[in-house]
Structure formats: structure tokens, C-alpha cells
Amino acid sequence: MASSSNVILVTGGTGLVGKAIKHIVETEPEGSRFGKLPGEKWVFASSSEGDLRDPAQTRALYEKYKPTHVIHLAALVGGLFKNMKYKASR
């Protein structure tokens, strides 16, 4: 059971999957199977809030929100042609 101090940080929160989770969390009734639990705080972070490849920016993001849980969805996304061009370069 969630306590009032649970903070769920979703990295990549503005991407396709992050937006889908945000929609469900915000539209399902609180306490329902897919809704947030009473007292939970969900944070959907984007890359503009911090570059997770940079330890200092990552630390600052964690210090800002103090998450108890993290759903890590952040990724470098560019579609089929970008993936073909940069196969394993990053």
C-alpha cells in the first residue's frame, strides 16, 4: 500500500509510452486498478529537465523530486532511418 510520501518519477515522461501512462494515471479513478493510489505523486520528466547521461543533472533531478520509485522510459528515439544510420554508435 502506498504511503503519502510515495513519489513515482517517470523518465521519458513526454514520450509515447510516458504519455500513455500519464493519461491512464490521470483519468482512472484514484485507488482503482490502474489509477494512482491515494497520496501518490506522479512526476513525468522530460529531457529538458535533465540529461540523464550527465551525473550532475541526474542527481539534481533526483534531489528535486526525491522519488521513491522510478519508471525509466528515457531513450534516444529517432525512427527507422535514424536507427539505420546510427546502428550502435551511442
KOLRO-275974 format. One line per 2 residues: number of its first residue (from 1); for each residue x, y, z of N, C-alpha, C. Coordinates in steps of 0.05 Angstrom, whole numbers. Layout:
BEGIN
NUM> X/Y/Z/X/Y/Z/X/Y/Z | ...
# end
This chain:
BEGIN
1> 17/-24/0/0/0/0/18/25/0 | 10/44/-15/26/69/-18/22/87/6
3> 43/99/14/41/119/35/39/147/22 | 34/167/37/30/194/26/57/205/16
5> 79/191/21/105/202/13/115/188/-13 | 99/171/-25/109/158/-50/108/177/-73
7> 132/179/-86/135/195/-110/145/178/-132 | 130/176/-154/138/159/-176/148/178/-198
9> 174/175/-205/186/191/-226/187/175/-251 | 175/185/-272/176/172/-298/195/188/-316
11> 218/176/-322/236/188/-341/226/183/-369 | 230/201/-387/219/197/-414/189/201/-413
13> 180/217/-394/152/221/-388/136/235/-410 | 150/247/-429/136/261/-451/137/245/-477
15> 149/221/-476/150/204/-499/123/189/-503 | 122/172/-522/98/157/-529/88/140/-505
17> 105/124/-493/96/107/-471/91/124/-446 | 108/143/-441/104/161/-418/78/175/-419
19> 71/186/-442/45/200/-445/21/181/-441 | 24/156/-450/3/136/-447/-1/130/-417
21> 21/126/-403/19/121/-374/7/145/-360 | 15/169/-367/5/193/-355/-25/195/-359
23> -34/189/-383/-63/190/-389/-78/171/-371 | -68/147/-368/-82/127/-351/-82/136/-322
25> -59/144/-312/-57/153/-284/-76/176/-278 | -78/194/-298/-95/218/-293/-124/214/-298
27> -132/194/-313/-160/190/-320/-174/168/-305 | -159/149/-295/-171/127/-279/-177/137/-251
29> -199/127/-239/-205/136/-212/-183/129/-192 | -178/147/-174/-158/142/-153/-165/116/-138
31> -145/99/-134/-149/75/-120/-159/52/-136 | -166/57/-162/-175/35/-179/-151/19/-189
33> -156/-2/-204/-135/-20/-212/-112/-5/-226 | -118/14/-243/-97/28/-258/-94/57/-250
35> -110/66/-231/-107/94/-221/-86/96/-200 | -78/121/-195/-57/124/-174/-69/118/-147
37> -52/110/-129/-61/105/-102/-64/131/-86 | -81/131/-66/-84/156/-50/-57/166/-40
39> -52/191/-44/-27/203/-34/-3/201/-52 | -5/185/-73/17/183/-92/20/208/-108
41> 46/215/-114/52/237/-132/67/225/-156 | 57/230/-180/70/221/-205/83/245/-218
43> 108/242/-226/123/263/-240/132/251/-267 | 124/265/-289/132/256/-315/153/275/-326
45> 178/267/-324/201/285/-331/209/281/-360 | 217/303/-372/227/302/-399/257/308/-399
47> 269/305/-422/298/310/-424/305/340/-419 | 285/357/-423/290/386/-417/295/391/-388
49> 286/373/-371/290/376/-342/318/367/-333 | 330/350/-349/356/340/-342/365/318/-361
51> 390/320/-369/402/300/-387/412/277/-369 | 399/253/-371/406/231/-354/433/219/-360
53> 446/228/-381/473/219/-387/494/235/-371 | 484/256/-358/502/274/-342/496/268/-312
55> 515/257/-298/511/251/-270/501/274/-253 | 511/298/-257/503/321/-241/474/329/-247
57> 466/328/-272/438/334/-279/419/312/-268 | 428/287/-269/412/265/-259/408/269/-229
59> 430/275/-215/429/279/-186/410/302/-179 | 411/324/-194/394/347/-190/364/339/-193
61> 359/323/-213/331/314/-218/321/298/-195 | 338/280/-185/330/263/-162/327/280/-137
63> 344/300/-133/342/317/-109/317/334/-111 | 310/343/-135/286/359/-138/260/344/-131
65> 258/319/-141/233/305/-137/234/284/-114 | 257/275/-106/261/255/-85/243/231/-90
67> 246/217/-113/228/195/-119/233/171/-101 | 211/157/-95/213/131/-81/213/108/-101
69> 203/114/-125/201/95/-147/208/109/-173 | 221/94/-191/228/105/-218/219/86/-239
71> 205/96/-259/199/81/-283/216/94/-305 | 236/79/-314/256/91/-332/248/85/-361
73> 238/105/-375/230/103/-403/246/120/-421 | 265/135/-411/281/153/-427/297/138/-448
75> 297/148/-472/311/134/-494/318/154/-516 | 338/147/-532/345/163/-555/327/152/-578
77> 309/167/-587/289/158/-607/291/175/-632 | 292/163/-655/293/178/-679/280/165/-703
79> 267/143/-699/254/130/-721/272/111/-736 | 260/98/-756/274/77/-771/300/87/-784
81> 299/110/-798/322/119/-813/345/127/-794 | 339/140/-772/360/148/-753/372/122/-741
83> 355/103/-735/366/78/-724/384/63/-744 | 377/65/-770/393/52/-790/420/67/-793
85> 419/93/-791/444/110/-795/463/107/-771 | 452/106/-746/468/105/-722/464/78/-708
87> 470/57/-721/464/30/-711/471/25/-682 | 495/28/-675/504/23/-647/524/44/-638
89> 521/68/-648/541/88/-643/538/102/-616 | 516/98/-603/511/113/-577/505/94/-555
# end
